[in-house]
Amino acid sequence: MTPDYSPEAWDAIVQSGGTPTFRVYVHDVCGSGTVVTDGHYTELTDPFIHCDGTYCAGCKGPVHLGDVYWPDTGESVLDYRRRVRRLTSFWLVAWRGWLGALPGLVLGGVVTYLVCTAYGLPVDRAAAGAFSGALVGAVVVAAVVSRVVRAIWGPDFRRVR
């Protein structure tokens, strides 16, 4: 049996309290529809996950998000991502962005500086090490915090039309 990827099937899942794992978008240039599913659908709908483009099944190649649209709303995927990001609360935007990196920045810098000085490195080398540690800590913690915040506080953008 062929899966039902229609907008009605999507609506039925959301109305029953579920989370859809698919949606269809259409490429402006060739007019072909592409079914996006699972992890790629999550990435495409979450405006906090970096995504510049997607795949067109008709052209069999990459396309820009501004060149594909949801046929049920007529909105481009790029405009959709901008809209749902604007509707997101300030604190969620902050945690999924710069604020989530702050603990890693501090912790990475302090721990690296202490380790460097414990090994007897001069202050200037320990400071350079602390700077590197802060950057690595910020990136690692931001990635983890972003996923944790998304899992705990949502919203699940896959449910937003």
DAHUNOR-V957386 format. One record per residue. N is the residue number from 1. RES is the residue in three letters. SS is DSSP state (A for helix, B for strand, O for the rest). PHI is phi in whole degrees, -180 to 180 (none if undefined). OMEGA is omega in degrees with one decimal (999 if undefined). Layout:
# DAHUNOR-V957386
n->N res->RES ss->SS phi->PHI omega->OMEGA
n->N res->RES ss->SS phi->PHI omega->OMEGA
This chain:
# DAHUNOR-V957386
n->1 res->MET ss->O phi->none omega->-179.6
n->2 res->THR ss->O phi->-79 omega->178.4
n->3 res->PRO ss->O phi->-63 omega->179.0
n->4 res->ASP ss->O phi->-94 omega->179.8
n->5 res->TYR ss->O phi->-102 omega->-177.0
n->6 res->SER ss->O phi->-74 omega->174.8
n->7 res->PRO ss->A phi->-58 omega->179.1
n->8 res->GLU ss->A phi->-66 omega->177.8
n->9 res->ALA ss->A phi->-66 omega->177.2
n->10 res->TRP ss->A phi->-61 omega->178.8
n->11 res->ASP ss->A phi->-59 omega->-178.5
n->12 res->ALA ss->A phi->-63 omega->179.1
n->13 res->ILE ss->A phi->-65 omega->-178.8
n->14 res->VAL ss->A phi->-65 omega->-178.9
n->15 res->GLN ss->A phi->-65 omega->178.8
n->16 res->SER ss->O phi->-85 omega->178.4
n->17 res->GLY ss->O phi->92 omega->-179.8
n->18 res->GLY ss->O phi->-86 omega->177.6
n->19 res->THR ss->O phi->-117 omega->179.6
n->20 res->PRO ss->O phi->-66 omega->178.2
n->21 res->THR ss->O phi->-116 omega->-178.2
n->22 res->PHE ss->B phi->-155 omega->168.5
n->23 res->ARG ss->B phi->-167 omega->179.8
n->24 res->VAL ss->B phi->-109 omega->170.7
n->25 res->TYR ss->B phi->-122 omega->-177.5
n->26 res->VAL ss->B phi->-119 omega->177.9
n->27 res->HIS ss->B phi->-86 omega->-179.4
n->28 res->ASP ss->O phi->-55 omega->-171.9
n->29 res->VAL ss->O phi->-71 omega->-175.1
n->30 res->CYS ss->O phi->-101 omega->179.1
n->31 res->GLY ss->O phi->79 omega->-179.2
n->32 res->SER ss->O phi->-83 omega->174.4
n->33 res->GLY ss->B phi->-92 omega->177.5
n->34 res->THR ss->B phi->-128 omega->175.9
n->35 res->VAL ss->B phi->-86 omega->176.4
n->36 res->VAL ss->B phi->-108 omega->-174.1
n->37 res->THR ss->B phi->-134 omega->169.6
n->38 res->ASP ss->A phi->50 omega->-174.5
n->39 res->GLY ss->A phi->-62 omega->179.5
n->40 res->HIS ss->A phi->-67 omega->177.3
n->41 res->TYR ss->A phi->-65 omega->176.9
n->42 res->THR ss->A phi->-60 omega->179.8
n->43 res->GLU ss->A phi->-63 omega->-177.6
n->44 res->LEU ss->A phi->-69 omega->-176.3
n->45 res->THR ss->A phi->-91 omega->-178.1
n->46 res->ASP ss->O phi->-91 omega->-175.7
n->47 res->PRO ss->O phi->-71 omega->179.2
n->48 res->PHE ss->O phi->-96 omega->174.8
n->49 res->ILE ss->O phi->-98 omega->-177.4
n->50 res->HIS ss->O phi->-62 omega->-179.5
n->51 res->CYS ss->O phi->-158 omega->-179.9
n->52 res->ASP ss->O phi->-95 omega->-174.0
n->53 res->GLY ss->B phi->-155 omega->-179.9
n->54 res->THR ss->B phi->-148 omega->-175.4
n->55 res->TYR ss->B phi->-110 omega->174.5
n->56 res->CYS ss->B phi->-106 omega->-179.9
n->57 res->ALA ss->O phi->-69 omega->179.3
n->58 res->GLY ss->O phi->-73 omega->179.9
n->59 res->CYS ss->O phi->-82 omega->-176.9
n->60 res->LYS ss->O phi->58 omega->179.4
n->61 res->GLY ss->B phi->-165 omega->-178.7
n->62 res->PRO ss->B phi->-75 omega->177.3
n->63 res->VAL ss->B phi->-139 omega->178.9
n->64 res->HIS ss->B phi->-76 omega->-179.5
n->65 res->LEU ss->A phi->-62 omega->177.8
n->66 res->GLY ss->A phi->-74 omega->-178.3
n->67 res->ASP ss->A phi->-99 omega->176.4
n->68 res->VAL ss->B phi->-123 omega->-177.5
n->69 res->TYR ss->B phi->-140 omega->174.4
n->70 res->TRP ss->B phi->-80 omega->-176.6
n->71 res->PRO ss->O phi->-67 omega->-179.3
n->72 res->ASP ss->O phi->-75 omega->178.7
n->73 res->THR ss->O phi->-119 omega->-177.1
n->74 res->GLY ss->O phi->79 omega->-177.7
n->75 res->GLU ss->O phi->-87 omega->176.9
n->76 res->SER ss->B phi->-67 omega->179.8
n->77 res->VAL ss->A phi->-63 omega->177.4
n->78 res->LEU ss->A phi->-63 omega->178.1
n->79 res->ASP ss->A phi->-65 omega->176.4
n->80 res->TYR ss->A phi->-58 omega->-179.1
n->81 res->ARG ss->A phi->-62 omega->178.3
n->82 res->ARG ss->A phi->-65 omega->-178.7
n->83 res->ARG ss->A phi->-65 omega->-177.5
n->84 res->VAL ss->A phi->-69 omega->175.5
n->85 res->ARG ss->A phi->-68 omega->177.7
n->86 res->ARG ss->A phi->-63 omega->-178.2
n->87 res->LEU ss->O phi->-82 omega->-178.0
n->88 res->THR ss->O phi->-81 omega->-178.0
n->89 res->SER ss->O phi->-62 omega->180.0
n->90 res->PHE ss->A phi->-55 omega->-175.2
n->91 res->TRP ss->A phi->-68 omega->177.2
n->92 res->LEU ss->A phi->-69 omega->176.0
n->93 res->VAL ss->A phi->-61 omega->-179.0
n->94 res->ALA ss->A phi->-64 omega->-179.1
n->95 res->TRP ss->A phi->-66 omega->179.8
n->96 res->ARG ss->A phi->-77 omega->-179.9
n->97 res->GLY ss->O phi->-113 omega->-172.5
n->98 res->TRP ss->A phi->-69 omega->-175.6
n->99 res->LEU ss->A phi->-67 omega->178.1
n->100 res->GLY ss->A phi->-66 omega->-179.7
n->101 res->ALA ss->A phi->-83 omega->-173.6
n->102 res->LEU ss->A phi->-59 omega->178.7
n->103 res->PRO ss->A phi->-60 omega->178.4
n->104 res->GLY ss->A phi->-67 omega->178.4
n->105 res->LEU ss->A phi->-61 omega->-178.9
n->106 res->VAL ss->A phi->-67 omega->-177.2
n->107 res->LEU ss->A phi->-61 omega->179.8
n->108 res->GLY ss->A phi->-62 omega->179.3
n->109 res->GLY ss->A phi->-67 omega->-177.6
n->110 res->VAL ss->A phi->-66 omega->-178.1
n->111 res->VAL ss->A phi->-62 omega->-179.6
n->112 res->THR ss->A phi->-64 omega->178.7
n->113 res->TYR ss->A phi->-62 omega->-180.0
n->114 res->LEU ss->A phi->-64 omega->178.9
n->115 res->VAL ss->A phi->-65 omega->-179.9
n->116 res->CYS ss->A phi->-62 omega->-179.6
n->117 res->THR ss->A phi->-71 omega->177.6
n->118 res->ALA ss->A phi->-65 omega->177.9
n->119 res->TYR ss->O phi->-88 omega->173.6
n->120 res->GLY ss->O phi->80 omega->177.8
n->121 res->LEU ss->O phi->-71 omega->176.3
n->122 res->PRO ss->O phi->-60 omega->-175.8
n->123 res->VAL ss->A phi->-57 omega->-178.9
n->124 res->ASP ss->A phi->-65 omega->178.1
n->125 res->ARG ss->A phi->-74 omega->177.4
n->126 res->ALA ss->A phi->-65 omega->178.2
n->127 res->ALA ss->A phi->-66 omega->177.2
n->128 res->ALA ss->A phi->-64 omega->176.8
n->129 res->GLY ss->A phi->-64 omega->178.9
n->130 res->ALA ss->A phi->-63 omega->178.4
n->131 res->PHE ss->A phi->-62 omega->178.4
n->132 res->SER ss->A phi->-63 omega->179.0
n->133 res->GLY ss->A phi->-63 omega->178.1
n->134 res->ALA ss->A phi->-65 omega->179.5
n->135 res->LEU ss->A phi->-65 omega->178.8
n->136 res->VAL ss->A phi->-63 omega->178.8
n->137 res->GLY ss->A phi->-60 omega->-180.0
n->138 res->ALA ss->A phi->-64 omega->-179.0
n->139 res->VAL ss->A phi->-66 omega->-178.2
n->140 res->VAL ss->A phi->-64 omega->-177.8
n->141 res->VAL ss->A phi->-67 omega->178.7
n->142 res->ALA ss->A phi->-61 omega->179.1
n->143 res->ALA ss->A phi->-64 omega->-179.9
n->144 res->VAL ss->A phi->-69 omega->-178.6
n->145 res->VAL ss->A phi->-61 omega->179.7
n->146 res->SER ss->A phi->-59 omega->179.8
n->147 res->ARG ss->A phi->-69 omega->179.8
n->148 res->VAL ss->A phi->-66 omega->179.6
n->149 res->VAL ss->A phi->-61 omega->179.0
n->150 res->ARG ss->A phi->-62 omega->-178.4
n->151 res->ALA ss->A phi->-70 omega->-175.8
n->152 res->ILE ss->A phi->-85 omega->-172.2
n->153 res->TRP ss->A phi->-105 omega->179.2
n->154 res->GLY ss->O phi->59 omega->-7.0
n->155 res->PRO ss->O phi->-74 omega->176.0
n->156 res->ASP ss->O phi->-89 omega->-174.5
n->157 res->PHE ss->A phi->-65 omega->177.1
n->158 res->ARG ss->A phi->-66 omega->-179.1
n->159 res->ARG ss->A phi->-93 omega->-177.3
n->160 res->VAL ss->O phi->-98 omega->178.0
n->161 res->ARG ss->O phi->-87 omega->999
